[in-house]
């Protein structure tokens, strides 16, 4: 991967394409978890790829490529969410997306949806993307202690939502 990053910095389009292809699954999982539909996730990924191409020469250390790219992706996802929140809807009927997903994925998405954005983001980066807490702190530009606190609070909220008090006592 380091070789691809070096070539991409030298504006080798083939190397950049191969580099992005190797990260596509990670980007998709993160974008899909942060955004509510396929089209928005695809838009965020496209914008991330374009931004990475335009600014790859600003990447200081090659070993932080994935962290750098993920930060860009999260910012693009946040931009899309903010745009959607600011939309003023008319009398048009919205299109309903038909999903054929397994129950496990549906429950995971429901659990994520109940969390505030700041908690959802750290949970996705930790559990879906597999980043270490120190890497998440760097990506989000927050202290590592804040990352640990947000993960703990998110876990607690999810636990309270999915297990009634009596069941939680049995689990402990």
N, CA, C and O atoms as a DFTB+ gen file, in Angstrom:
688 C
 N C O
     1  1       0.829      -1.193       0.000
     2  2       0.000       0.000       0.000
     3  2       0.872       1.254       0.000
     4  3       0.538       2.236      -0.663
     5  1       1.980       1.232       0.732
     6  2       2.863       2.407       0.777
     7  2       3.372       2.778      -0.598
     8  3       3.513       3.959      -0.918
     9  1       3.651       1.760      -1.423
    10  2       4.122       2.017      -2.776
    11  2       3.037       2.718      -3.599
    12  3       3.326       3.640      -4.361
    13  1       1.795       2.277      -3.440
    14  2       0.670       2.907      -4.146
    15  2       0.491       4.359      -3.712
    16  3       0.216       5.231      -4.536
    17  1       0.650       4.610      -2.418
    18  2       0.491       5.967      -1.897
    19  2       1.561       6.873      -2.488
    20  3       1.267       7.995      -2.900
    21  1       2.789       6.398      -2.533
    22  2       3.880       7.207      -3.102
    23  2       3.621       7.511      -4.571
    24  3       3.803       8.645      -5.014
    25  1       3.194       6.500      -5.330
    26  2       2.890       6.718      -6.745
    27  2       1.704       7.679      -6.920
    28  3       1.706       8.530      -7.809
    29  1       0.703       7.527      -6.065
    30  2      -0.466       8.413      -6.142
    31  2      -0.074       9.860      -5.862
    32  3      -0.596      10.783      -6.488
    33  1       0.844      10.052      -4.923
    34  2       1.324      11.407      -4.630
    35  2       2.053      12.019      -5.830
    36  3       2.109      13.238      -5.986
    37  1       2.605      11.148      -6.665
    38  2       3.279      11.598      -7.882
    39  2       2.291      11.735      -9.047
    40  3       2.702      11.888     -10.197
    41  1       1.004      11.680      -8.751
    42  2      -0.102      11.830      -9.699
    43  2      -0.232      10.669     -10.674
    44  3      -0.613      10.860     -11.829
    45  1       0.086       9.464     -10.208
    46  2      -0.125       8.252     -10.988
    47  2      -1.584       7.836     -10.791
    48  3      -1.951       7.319      -9.736
    49  1      -2.412       8.066     -11.813
    50  2      -3.850       7.818     -11.708
    51  2      -4.159       6.337     -11.495
    52  3      -5.086       6.003     -10.758
    53  1      -3.401       5.452     -12.126
    54  2      -3.653       4.014     -11.960
    55  2      -3.377       3.574     -10.526
    56  3      -4.145       2.806      -9.944
    57  1      -2.281       4.063      -9.963
    58  2      -1.948       3.719      -8.576
    59  2      -3.015       4.261      -7.628
    60  3      -3.410       3.579      -6.683
    61  1      -3.483       5.488      -7.877
    62  2      -4.521       6.080      -7.030
    63  2      -5.808       5.262      -7.116
    64  3      -6.459       5.005      -6.104
    65  1      -6.165       4.855      -8.334
    66  2      -7.376       4.052      -8.526
    67  2      -7.275       2.735      -7.765
    68  3      -8.225       2.324      -7.098
    69  1      -6.130       2.078      -7.864
    70  2      -5.926       0.817      -7.151
    71  2      -5.985       1.035      -5.641
    72  3      -6.548       0.216      -4.914
    73  1      -5.411       2.125      -5.176
    74  2      -5.426       2.465      -3.758
    75  2      -6.862       2.666      -3.271
    76  3      -7.243       2.145      -2.223
    77  1      -7.644       3.410      -4.020
    78  2      -9.035       3.656      -3.635
    79  2      -9.861       2.378      -3.693
    80  3     -10.725       2.158      -2.845
    81  1      -9.601       1.531      -4.693
    82  2     -10.324       0.261      -4.781
    83  2     -10.049      -0.604      -3.555
    84  3     -10.938      -1.305      -3.070
    85  1      -8.818      -0.553      -3.057
    86  2      -8.479      -1.363      -1.880
    87  2      -9.187      -0.858      -0.617
    88  3      -9.324      -1.601       0.355
    89  1      -9.630       0.380      -0.631
    90  2     -10.295       0.974       0.532
    91  2     -11.814       1.069       0.367
    92  3     -12.513       1.504       1.281
    93  1     -12.317       0.665      -0.792
    94  2     -13.729       0.855      -1.117
    95  2     -14.673       0.180      -0.123
    96  3     -15.666       0.783       0.286
    97  1     -14.386      -1.038       0.265
    98  2     -15.279      -1.738       1.193
    99  2     -15.319      -1.028       2.544
   100  3     -16.388      -0.884       3.137
   101  1     -14.167      -0.586       3.030
   102  2     -14.124       0.139       4.303
   103  2     -14.909       1.445       4.206
   104  3     -15.666       1.789       5.113
   105  1     -14.726       2.168       3.106
   106  2     -15.450       3.428       2.934
   107  2     -16.950       3.179       2.869
   108  3     -17.731       3.919       3.466
   109  1     -17.354       2.136       2.145
   110  2     -18.778       1.864       2.006
   111  2     -19.413       1.544       3.361
   112  3     -20.468       2.080       3.698
   113  1     -18.766       0.668       4.133
   114  2     -19.321       0.299       5.446
   115  2     -19.472       1.526       6.343
   116  3     -20.492       1.695       7.011
   117  1     -18.463       2.366       6.352
   118  2     -18.522       3.559       7.205
   119  2     -19.593       4.523       6.712
   120  3     -20.402       5.008       7.503
   121  1     -19.604       4.802       5.419
   122  2     -20.578       5.754       4.865
   123  2     -22.000       5.240       5.038
   124  3     -22.898       6.005       5.389
   125  1     -22.209       3.965       4.797
   126  2     -23.557       3.392       4.912
   127  2     -24.039       3.403       6.358
   128  3     -25.231       3.558       6.622
   129  1     -23.115       3.240       7.281
   130  2     -23.496       3.280       8.693
   131  2     -23.815       4.700       9.149
   132  3     -24.659       4.900      10.022
   133  1     -23.144       5.679       8.562
   134  2     -23.358       7.070       8.965
   135  2     -24.539       7.716       8.254
   136  3     -25.151       8.642       8.786
   137  1     -24.861       7.242       7.066
   138  2     -25.931       7.841       6.277
   139  2     -27.083       6.856       6.117
   140  3     -26.906       5.646       6.257
   141  1     -28.261       7.391       5.824
   142  2     -29.450       6.552       5.849
   143  2     -29.748       5.807       4.555
   144  3     -30.578       4.898       4.561
   145  1     -29.104       6.156       3.449
   146  2     -29.425       5.424       2.230
   147  2     -28.225       5.258       1.310
   148  3     -27.191       5.906       1.474
   149  1     -28.393       4.379       0.347
   150  2     -27.318       4.001      -0.579
   151  2     -26.813       5.186      -1.401
   152  3     -25.608       5.350      -1.589
   153  1     -27.738       6.006      -1.886
   154  2     -27.361       7.116      -2.752
   155  2     -26.483       8.121      -2.014
   156  3     -25.490       8.604      -2.558
   157  1     -26.850       8.433      -0.782
   158  2     -26.041       9.365       0.010
   159  2     -24.658       8.783       0.297
   160  3     -23.657       9.498       0.255
   161  1     -24.606       7.484       0.588
   162  2     -23.319       6.827       0.841
   163  2     -22.445       6.880      -0.405
   164  3     -21.248       7.152      -0.317
   165  1     -23.042       6.620      -1.567
   166  2     -22.292       6.677      -2.823
   167  2     -21.781       8.095      -3.087
   168  3     -20.648       8.279      -3.529
   169  1     -22.621       9.089      -2.814
   170  2     -22.195      10.487      -2.990
   171  2     -21.016      10.819      -2.076
   172  3     -20.046      11.441      -2.508
   173  1     -21.104      10.404      -0.826
   174  2     -20.024      10.683       0.131
   175  2     -18.720      10.019      -0.308
   176  3     -17.647      10.615      -0.207
   177  1     -18.819       8.796      -0.790
   178  2     -17.624       8.089      -1.255
   179  2     -17.032       8.778      -2.474
   180  3     -15.816       8.953      -2.561
   181  1     -17.880       9.168      -3.411
   182  2     -17.396       9.868      -4.613
   183  2     -16.695      11.168      -4.261
   184  3     -15.622      11.472      -4.782
   185  1     -17.310      11.923      -3.376
   186  2     -16.708      13.195      -2.965
   187  2     -15.404      12.966      -2.207
   188  3     -14.465      13.751      -2.333
   189  1     -15.345      11.900      -1.427
   190  2     -14.119      11.560      -0.693
   191  2     -12.993      11.212      -1.657
   192  3     -11.864      11.674      -1.490
   193  1     -13.293      10.407      -2.653
   194  2     -12.284      10.021      -3.638
   195  2     -11.750      11.246      -4.366
   196  3     -10.542      11.386      -4.558
   197  1     -12.657      12.134      -4.770
   198  2     -12.243      13.352      -5.463
   199  2     -11.360      14.223      -4.570
   200  3     -10.324      14.719      -5.014
   201  1     -11.758      14.406      -3.338
   202  2     -10.975      15.212      -2.403
   203  2      -9.610      14.577      -2.138
   204  3      -8.602      15.280      -2.068
   205  1      -9.575      13.268      -1.993
   206  2      -8.293      12.583      -1.778
   207  2      -7.364      12.800      -2.963
   208  3      -6.172      13.045      -2.780
   209  1      -7.900      12.712      -4.179
   210  2      -7.086      12.922      -5.376
   211  2      -6.551      14.357      -5.415
   212  3      -5.380      14.586      -5.719
   213  1      -7.411      15.300      -5.109
   214  2      -7.008      16.705      -5.167
   215  2      -5.996      17.068      -4.087
   216  3      -5.156      17.945      -4.291
   217  1      -6.071      16.399      -2.940
   218  2      -5.259      16.818      -1.793
   219  2      -4.265      15.771      -1.301
   220  3      -3.734      15.898      -0.197
   221  1      -4.008      14.749      -2.095
   222  2      -3.116      13.683      -1.617
   223  2      -1.703      14.196      -1.365
   224  3      -0.969      13.628      -0.556
   225  1      -1.325      15.251      -2.043
   226  2       0.011      15.812      -1.808
   227  2       0.124      16.454      -0.429
   228  3       1.232      16.730       0.030
   229  1      -0.988      16.694       0.230
   230  2      -0.987      17.267       1.585
   231  2      -0.862      16.215       2.684
   232  3      -0.689      16.550       3.856
   233  1      -0.950      14.940       2.299
   234  2      -0.789      13.858       3.266
   235  2       0.662      13.836       3.723
   236  3       1.572      13.592       2.930
   237  1       0.866      14.092       5.002
   238  2       2.232      14.221       5.530
   239  2       2.936      12.886       5.673
   240  3       4.078      12.728       5.242
   241  1       2.250      11.920       6.282
   242  2       2.865      10.615       6.499
   243  2       2.014       9.541       5.826
   244  3       0.817       9.422       6.090
   245  1       2.644       8.773       4.965
   246  2       1.938       7.757       4.191
   247  2       1.225       6.728       5.072
   248  3       0.168       6.219       4.701
   249  1       1.801       6.426       6.231
   250  2       1.204       5.397       7.085
   251  2      -0.152       5.824       7.657
   252  3      -0.906       4.983       8.146
   253  1      -0.464       7.104       7.601
   254  2      -1.752       7.596       8.094
   255  2      -2.768       7.805       6.976
   256  3      -3.759       8.511       7.162
   257  1      -2.529       7.200       5.822
   258  2      -3.437       7.391       4.690
   259  2      -4.875       7.026       5.044
   260  3      -5.795       7.810       4.811
   261  1      -5.066       5.819       5.614
   262  2      -6.433       5.357       5.916
   263  2      -7.111       6.282       6.934
   264  3      -8.299       6.578       6.808
   265  1      -6.374       6.726       7.915
   266  2      -6.912       7.648       8.917
   267  2      -7.317       8.957       8.254
   268  3      -8.398       9.487       8.514
   269  1      -6.448       9.471       7.399
   270  2      -6.696      10.729       6.678
   271  2      -7.925      10.598       5.778
   272  3      -8.794      11.470       5.772
   273  1      -7.990       9.501       5.018
   274  2      -9.103       9.267       4.108
   275  2     -10.417       9.115       4.883
   276  3     -11.453       9.627       4.457
   277  1     -10.375       8.414       6.016
   278  2     -11.583       8.214       6.821
   279  2     -12.084       9.538       7.384
   280  3     -13.292       9.768       7.450
   281  1     -11.174      10.400       7.786
   282  2     -11.571      11.720       8.289
   283  2     -12.286      12.514       7.196
   284  3     -13.297      13.168       7.454
   285  1     -11.759      12.453       5.992
   286  2     -12.410      13.137       4.864
   287  2     -13.799      12.554       4.637
   288  3     -14.757      13.299       4.433
   289  1     -13.918      11.216       4.669
   290  2     -15.206      10.554       4.467
   291  2     -16.223      10.974       5.529
   292  3     -17.375      11.264       5.207
   293  1     -15.805      11.007       6.774
   294  2     -16.713      11.410       7.852
   295  2     -17.183      12.846       7.639
   296  3     -18.361      13.150       7.826
   297  1     -16.271      13.723       7.251
   298  2     -16.661      15.111       6.984
   299  2     -17.664      15.194       5.840
   300  3     -18.618      15.969       5.914
   301  1     -17.465      14.411       4.789
   302  2     -18.400      14.411       3.656
   303  2     -19.764      13.876       4.097
   304  3     -20.798      14.414       3.703
   305  1     -19.769      12.827       4.905
   306  2     -21.035      12.281       5.418
   307  2     -21.762      13.317       6.277
   308  3     -22.977      13.485       6.167
   309  1     -21.013      14.003       7.125
   310  2     -21.617      15.048       7.956
   311  2     -22.178      16.179       7.105
   312  3     -23.249      16.706       7.407
   313  1     -21.471      16.558       6.049
   314  2     -21.966      17.603       5.138
   315  2     -23.288      17.187       4.499
   316  3     -24.221      17.985       4.415
   317  1     -23.363      15.940       4.051
   318  2     -24.587      15.444       3.416
   319  2     -25.735      15.423       4.413
   320  3     -26.853      15.816       4.078
   321  1     -25.471      14.966       5.641
   322  2     -26.528      14.958       6.669
   323  2     -27.023      16.362       6.964
   324  3     -28.226      16.580       7.108
   325  1     -26.100      17.319       7.055
   326  2     -26.497      18.704       7.335
   327  2     -27.342      19.265       6.195
   328  3     -28.327      19.961       6.439
   329  1     -26.966      18.968       4.958
   330  2     -27.750      19.436       3.811
   331  2     -29.154      18.865       3.849
   332  3     -30.129      19.565       3.575
   333  1     -29.250      17.577       4.194
   334  2     -30.571      16.936       4.265
   335  2     -31.434      17.553       5.365
   336  3     -32.642      17.715       5.191
   337  1     -30.816      17.895       6.494
   338  2     -31.562      18.496       7.601
   339  2     -32.078      19.885       7.224
   340  3     -33.120      20.316       7.719
   341  1     -31.363      20.577       6.360
   342  2     -31.737      21.928       5.974
   343  2     -32.715      21.979       4.802
   344  3     -33.165      23.060       4.420
   345  1     -33.046      20.830       4.231
   346  2     -33.977      20.806       3.115
   347  2     -35.387      21.128       3.607
   348  3     -35.792      20.728       4.699
   349  1     -36.112      21.851       2.783
   350  2     -37.492      22.167       3.097
   351  2     -38.354      21.358       2.146
   352  3     -38.312      21.579       0.936
   353  1     -39.132      20.428       2.671
   354  2     -39.885      19.532       1.827
   355  2     -41.210      20.149       1.399
   356  3     -41.826      20.924       2.131
   357  1     -41.630      19.781       0.186
   358  2     -42.904      20.258      -0.350
   359  2     -43.940      19.147      -0.185
   360  3     -43.752      18.220       0.603
   361  1     -45.017      19.252      -0.926
   362  2     -46.091      18.275      -0.823
   363  2     -45.800      16.974      -1.561
   364  3     -46.645      16.080      -1.585
   365  1     -44.627      16.853      -2.158
   366  2     -44.296      15.646      -2.904
   367  2     -44.175      14.456      -1.957
   368  3     -43.741      14.588      -0.813
   369  1     -44.565      13.307      -2.461
   370  2     -44.429      12.079      -1.684
   371  2     -42.985      11.601      -1.800
   372  3     -42.457      11.493      -2.906
   373  1     -42.350      11.317      -0.681
   374  2     -40.974      10.828      -0.756
   375  2     -40.928       9.392      -1.287
   376  3     -41.860       8.612      -1.092
   377  1     -39.836       9.067      -1.954
   378  2     -39.646       7.702      -2.421
   379  2     -39.299       6.840      -1.215
   380  3     -38.526       7.240      -0.345
   381  1     -39.876       5.671      -1.183
   382  2     -39.606       4.749      -0.097
   383  2     -38.590       3.731      -0.602
   384  3     -38.807       3.072      -1.619
   385  1     -37.496       3.614       0.110
   386  2     -36.455       2.676      -0.277
   387  2     -36.832       1.292       0.211
   388  3     -37.138       1.101       1.388
   389  1     -36.810       0.337      -0.685
   390  2     -37.108      -1.037      -0.335
   391  2     -35.804      -1.712       0.029
   392  3     -34.844      -1.701      -0.742
   393  1     -35.782      -2.295       1.206
   394  2     -34.561      -2.948       1.678
   395  2     -34.840      -4.422       1.911
   396  3     -35.871      -4.797       2.470
   397  1     -33.929      -5.226       1.486
   398  2     -34.012      -6.655       1.766
   399  2     -32.759      -7.015       2.526
   400  3     -31.808      -7.551       1.957
   401  1     -32.756      -6.725       3.798
   402  2     -31.587      -6.972       4.630
   403  2     -31.945      -7.982       5.706
   404  3     -33.111      -8.139       6.067
   405  1     -30.947      -8.649       6.205
   406  2     -31.169      -9.616       7.275
   407  2     -31.544      -8.902       8.559
   408  3     -31.318      -7.701       8.707
   409  1     -32.115      -9.648       9.480
   410  2     -32.536      -9.057      10.744
   411  2     -31.364      -8.508      11.539
   412  3     -31.488      -7.468      12.185
   413  1     -30.237      -9.187      11.500
   414  2     -29.062      -8.728      12.242
   415  2     -28.637      -7.342      11.810
   416  3     -28.335      -6.493      12.648
   417  1     -28.610      -7.105      10.515
   418  2     -28.222      -5.807       9.987
   419  2     -29.273      -4.751      10.349
   420  3     -28.931      -3.611      10.663
   421  1     -30.530      -5.130      10.304
   422  2     -31.615      -4.224      10.651
   423  2     -31.509      -3.797      12.116
   424  3     -31.665      -2.618      12.437
   425  1     -31.246      -4.754      12.995
   426  2     -31.098      -4.430      14.419
   427  2     -29.898      -3.518      14.652
   428  3     -29.970      -2.584      15.450
   429  1     -28.796      -3.788      13.957
   430  2     -27.600      -2.951      14.093
   431  2     -27.916      -1.519      13.654
   432  3     -27.543      -0.563      14.333
   433  1     -28.602      -1.376      12.520
   434  2     -28.944      -0.041      12.040
   435  2     -29.899       0.668      12.998
   436  3     -29.773       1.872      13.223
   437  1     -30.851      -0.072      13.561
   438  2     -31.762       0.527      14.542
   439  2     -30.993       0.985      15.776
   440  3     -31.252       2.061      16.315
   441  1     -30.049       0.163      16.216
   442  2     -29.240       0.521      17.388
   443  2     -28.416       1.775      17.095
   444  3     -28.307       2.659      17.944
   445  1     -27.851       1.850      15.923
   446  2     -27.071       3.036      15.553
   447  2     -27.952       4.276      15.432
   448  3     -27.552       5.374      15.818
   449  1     -29.154       4.087      14.893
   450  2     -30.058       5.223      14.696
   451  2     -30.497       5.863      16.005
   452  3     -30.818       7.051      16.033
   453  1     -30.516       5.091      17.092
   454  2     -30.953       5.660      18.363
   455  2     -29.859       6.514      19.017
   456  3     -30.126       7.234      19.980
   457  1     -28.642       6.435      18.499
   458  2     -27.521       7.182      19.079
   459  2     -27.376       8.560      18.440
   460  3     -27.670       8.743      17.259
   461  1     -26.920       9.519      19.233
   462  2     -26.562      10.825      18.682
   463  2     -25.393      10.640      17.729
   464  3     -24.654       9.661      17.830
   465  1     -25.225      11.568      16.815
   466  2     -24.180      11.483      15.807
   467  2     -22.782      11.288      16.365
   468  3     -22.004      10.505      15.821
   469  1     -22.450      11.991      17.445
   470  2     -21.096      11.888      17.987
   471  2     -20.816      10.498      18.556
   472  3     -19.679      10.027      18.512
   473  1     -21.850       9.842      19.089
   474  2     -21.684       8.490      19.603
   475  2     -21.680       7.477      18.460
   476  3     -20.893       6.531      18.460
   477  1     -22.561       7.685      17.494
   478  2     -22.654       6.789      16.340
   479  2     -21.316       6.738      15.602
   480  3     -20.865       5.663      15.208
   481  1     -20.690       7.881      15.415
   482  2     -19.435       7.943      14.675
   483  2     -18.336       7.125      15.351
   484  3     -17.642       6.358      14.684
   485  1     -18.168       7.278      16.667
   486  2     -17.100       6.521      17.343
   487  2     -17.402       5.024      17.351
   488  3     -16.485       4.212      17.233
   489  1     -18.660       4.652      17.487
   490  2     -19.031       3.235      17.469
   491  2     -18.719       2.623      16.100
   492  3     -18.192       1.514      16.019
   493  1     -19.040       3.337      15.045
   494  2     -18.763       2.835      13.695
   495  2     -17.260       2.708      13.466
   496  3     -16.784       1.698      12.947
   497  1     -16.528       3.730      13.855
   498  2     -15.077       3.670      13.655
   499  2     -14.440       2.547      14.469
   500  3     -13.488       1.912      14.017
   501  1     -14.958       2.305      15.653
   502  2     -14.373       1.280      16.525
   503  2     -14.796      -0.135      16.109
   504  3     -13.950      -1.009      15.923
   505  1     -16.106      -0.353      15.965
   506  2     -16.596      -1.703      15.715
   507  2     -16.660      -2.089      14.235
   508  3     -16.392      -3.238      13.886
   509  1     -17.009      -1.152      13.374
   510  2     -17.141      -1.473      11.961
   511  2     -15.796      -1.348      11.251
   512  3     -15.382      -2.252      10.524
   513  1     -15.120      -0.226      11.468
   514  2     -13.863       0.035      10.778
   515  2     -12.648      -0.573      11.473
   516  3     -11.607      -0.761      10.844
   517  1     -12.770      -0.880      12.764
   518  2     -11.685      -1.527      13.471
   519  2     -10.537      -0.609      13.877
   520  3      -9.427      -1.080      14.123
   521  1     -10.792       0.689      13.950
   522  2      -9.753       1.614      14.387
   523  2      -9.531       1.492      15.884
   524  3     -10.453       1.166      16.633
   525  1      -8.305       1.756      16.317
   526  2      -7.985       1.814      17.743
   527  2      -8.510       3.136      18.281
   528  3      -8.752       4.073      17.521
   529  1      -8.683       3.206      19.588
   530  2      -9.199       4.434      20.200
   531  2      -8.278       5.616      19.927
   532  3      -8.754       6.728      19.697
   533  1      -6.978       5.394      19.950
   534  2      -6.034       6.482      19.673
   535  2      -6.178       6.981      18.239
   536  3      -6.041       8.178      17.985
   537  1      -6.456       6.070      17.293
   538  2      -6.646       6.468      15.899
   539  2      -7.951       7.242      15.726
   540  3      -8.014       8.210      14.967
   541  1      -8.979       6.810      16.428
   542  2     -10.265       7.519      16.373
   543  2     -10.089       8.940      16.907
   544  3     -10.617       9.895      16.338
   545  1      -9.350       9.068      17.996
   546  2      -9.093      10.392      18.569
   547  2      -8.401      11.282      17.544
   548  3      -8.716      12.466      17.426
   549  1      -7.468      10.712      16.813
   550  2      -6.748      11.483      15.798
   551  2      -7.668      11.861      14.638
   552  3      -7.643      12.997      14.166
   553  1      -8.478      10.906      14.181
   554  2      -9.402      11.161      13.068
   555  2     -10.381      12.270      13.422
   556  3     -10.608      13.184      12.629
   557  1     -10.960      12.186      14.619
   558  2     -11.993      13.142      15.032
   559  2     -11.422      14.396      15.685
   560  3     -12.146      15.349      15.977
   561  1     -10.110      14.375      15.908
   562  2      -9.429      15.513      16.526
   563  2     -10.013      15.845      17.894
   564  3     -10.324      16.995      18.203
   565  1     -10.153      14.778      18.713
   566  2     -10.639      14.912      20.085
   567  2      -9.712      14.091      20.983
   568  3      -8.998      13.219      20.488
   569  1      -9.711      14.351      22.290
   570  2      -8.871      13.558      23.197
   571  2      -9.295      12.089      23.219
   572  3     -10.468      11.768      23.031
   573  1      -8.332      11.211      23.450
   574  2      -8.616       9.777      23.515
   575  2      -9.594       9.460      24.648
   576  3     -10.427       8.564      24.512
   577  1      -9.500      10.179      25.753
   578  2     -10.428       9.971      26.878
   579  2     -11.870      10.249      26.438
   580  3     -12.796       9.578      26.894
   581  1     -12.059      11.220      25.567
   582  2     -13.395      11.533      25.048
   583  2     -13.912      10.375      24.207
   584  3     -15.092      10.032      24.278
   585  1     -13.040       9.775      23.415
   586  2     -13.428       8.619      22.606
   587  2     -13.888       7.481      23.524
   588  3     -14.940       6.884      23.294
   589  1     -13.105       7.185      24.555
   590  2     -13.474       6.113      25.493
   591  2     -14.819       6.410      26.158
   592  3     -15.652       5.516      26.305
   593  1     -15.026       7.657      26.558
   594  2     -16.273       8.046      27.203
   595  2     -17.452       7.883      26.254
   596  3     -18.502       7.375      26.648
   597  1     -17.282       8.312      25.001
   598  2     -18.379       8.212      24.031
   599  2     -18.722       6.755      23.732
   600  3     -19.895       6.409      23.588
   601  1     -17.706       5.903      23.637
   602  2     -17.971       4.477      23.397
   603  2     -18.710       3.884      24.588
   604  3     -19.668       3.133      24.407
   605  1     -18.282       4.206      25.791
   606  2     -18.941       3.687      26.997
   607  2     -20.392       4.163      27.067
   608  3     -21.287       3.373      27.370
   609  1     -20.628       5.429      26.792
   610  2     -21.999       5.964      26.842
   611  2     -22.872       5.350      25.752
   612  3     -24.049       5.071      25.980
   613  1     -22.302       5.143      24.583
   614  2     -23.065       4.528      23.494
   615  2     -23.438       3.090      23.862
   616  3     -24.575       2.665      23.653
   617  1     -22.487       2.357      24.403
   618  2     -22.768       0.978      24.837
   619  2     -23.885       0.961      25.877
   620  3     -24.791       0.129      25.815
   621  1     -23.813       1.883      26.829
   622  2     -24.814       1.949      27.897
   623  2     -26.189       2.254      27.306
   624  3     -27.176       1.614      27.669
   625  1     -26.258       3.218      26.410
   626  2     -27.539       3.592      25.800
   627  2     -28.122       2.416      25.020
   628  3     -29.318       2.135      25.098
   629  1     -27.260       1.735      24.268
   630  2     -27.734       0.592      23.492
   631  2     -28.202      -0.529      24.417
   632  3     -29.214      -1.175      24.144
   633  1     -27.486      -0.759      25.488
   634  2     -27.858      -1.785      26.459
   635  2     -29.197      -1.454      27.114
   636  3     -30.058      -2.323      27.252
   637  1     -29.367      -0.202      27.513
   638  2     -30.625       0.209      28.154
   639  2     -31.798       0.083      27.200
   640  3     -32.909      -0.243      27.617
   641  1     -31.560       0.337      25.941
   642  2     -32.624       0.296      24.952
   643  2     -33.031      -1.143      24.621
   644  3     -34.211      -1.428      24.417
   645  1     -32.057      -2.037      24.569
   646  2     -32.333      -3.408      24.147
   647  2     -32.664      -4.368      25.278
   648  3     -33.312      -5.390      25.051
   649  1     -32.232      -4.056      26.482
   650  2     -32.503      -4.952      27.600
   651  2     -33.223      -4.191      28.704
   652  3     -32.683      -3.224      29.241
   653  1     -34.436      -4.615      29.048
   654  2     -35.127      -3.997      30.184
   655  2     -34.289      -4.176      31.455
   656  3     -33.397      -5.023      31.506
   657  1     -34.586      -3.372      32.475
   658  2     -33.801      -3.376      33.710
   659  2     -33.643      -4.765      34.312
   660  3     -32.546      -5.131      34.733
   661  1     -34.700      -5.530      34.360
   662  2     -34.638      -6.858      34.971
   663  2     -33.681      -7.766      34.202
   664  3     -32.927      -8.523      34.813
   665  1     -33.700      -7.701      32.894
   666  2     -32.813      -8.528      32.082
   667  2     -31.360      -8.078      32.234
   668  3     -30.457      -8.914      32.235
   669  1     -31.121      -6.772      32.361
   670  2     -29.758      -6.263      32.520
   671  2     -29.152      -6.792      33.813
   672  3     -27.964      -7.112      33.854
   673  1     -29.955      -6.887      34.868
   674  2     -29.453      -7.410      36.146
   675  2     -29.008      -8.864      35.989
   676  3     -28.013      -9.283      36.580
   677  1     -29.753      -9.628      35.190
   678  2     -29.396     -11.037      34.956
   679  2     -28.082     -11.120      34.176
   680  3     -27.285     -12.030      34.405
   681  1     -27.852     -10.191      33.271
   682  2     -26.639     -10.211      32.445
   683  2     -25.396      -9.880      33.247
   684  3     -24.300     -10.343      32.930
   685  1     -25.567      -9.084      34.279
   686  2     -24.431      -8.647      35.085
   687  2     -24.101      -9.661      36.081
   688  3     -23.167      -9.479      36.861
